[in-house]
């Protein structure tokens, strides 16, 4: 076997750390150690959803399940149905060659950032509304649902992080998938420290966390120190281009059930994320659902 020099190893390690940003920890809060995150390699999916309250939802069979592997990167993206064609067409007027080439490059760049809708699971106990897996205070997940960090979500986050880096910003993954048991540890720690009423304003009870879907990511500092930073501002304005929404916007606590979290993004695919971003609505408002513990 060919030996690799120390210099080569150092360069390889540096490259792997910068490919998708470094991994941080929420050092200021009592979160216990979690086992290594998993990334799910999703197979071809079809639309299949279930809702218990919304009038325009349906329940159908969903995607084929796939193997879950422990890894730090995802080489495959979920195969999904082709998105609806809503792209704007160019003007019919004659234009100079340079502007035309520039417009073509911009379109290509935007296409490179495009993220398909996430794969769906045909698993009892999951609530889908218009193709979106819902997890909030009103809609829970089965305790044994553990898909790992969705591979498409991870790949799109890497693109997001790379795009931010090109503008001199550092956006990195601090928390991705969390299992039911791990969320229980986090939530119980917060309850012990601040009391349940306070904990419920910023932490999900086990089974109600978006992180358990494998489609939510917390970035950078997972606390209010991230608010107003250049990274936070860029994330809010551009994350939809990669398929993410800012899940808990400012001033929407009574609707989402959680305080403003400038660091928490949720993957839904670029088509839907762009629509939600343009509407200025939360996921709850967009789908007409509530978010409060019913018992």
C-alpha positions, 0 to 999 in steps of 0.5 A: 500500500502506498504510504501517505506523507504527513503533509498530505494527511494534514491537507486532507483533514483540513479539506474535510473540515472546511467542506461543510463548515466545522461542527460546533457544540452548544457549550453554554447549555447543558446538552449531553453527549449524543452518539455520532449522527447518521445520514440517511441515503434515501431511495426514490420517493413518491408523494404520501401524506397524512394530516389529522386536522387540515382539510386539504390533506391526504393519506397515501403510501410513501417512499421506499425506506433506505439504509442508514449509515453512520458517516460525516458526509452524504454522497447521494441525494434523495431522488424525487418527483420533478418539480413544477416548472415555475421558472421565469422566461427571458425577454424576447428583446435582443440583448447584448451578449455579455448580459445574456451570458451573465443571466445564463450563469446566474440561472445555472448557479441558482439551479445548482443550489436547488434542493428537491423535496425530502423523501417521505416515509410510509410509517404509521404515526407520521403526519404529512401535510402537502408532502411536509413531515410535521413535528411541532407541539400539536403533532408528535413523532413515534419514539422509535422513529430514527431516520438520521440526518436526511442526506438531501438536507445535509447535502443542501446545507453543505451548499449553503455553507459553501455559498456563505463562505464565498461571501466571507461568512462562516455557517456551520452545523452545530446540531442535526438529527436528535433521537427521541431519547437524546431529546428527552435528556436535553429537555429534562436538563432544561426543566431541571434548570429553568422549570418546565414552563420556561423550558417549553418556550425554547425546547421541545418535549421528546417526540415533538422535536423537529430534530427527530425528523432528520430535517432540522439543523441548528447552526453556529451558536445555539443561543441569542448571541447568534441573533443579528450577526452577519451569518444570521442575517444572510441565513434568513435572507438566503436559506430558502434558495437551498430548500430551508426555512427559518423555522421560528421567526421573530415575533411568531412565538404565539404561533410556532410555540417557540421563541425566536431562533435565528439559528434553527432552519428546517429543510422542505425543498427549494420550491416550498421554501421559496413560497413560504419565504415570499409569504412571510408566514410560518409553517403553521400559518402556511398550512393553517395548523396550530402548535400547542401541547394538547395534553 
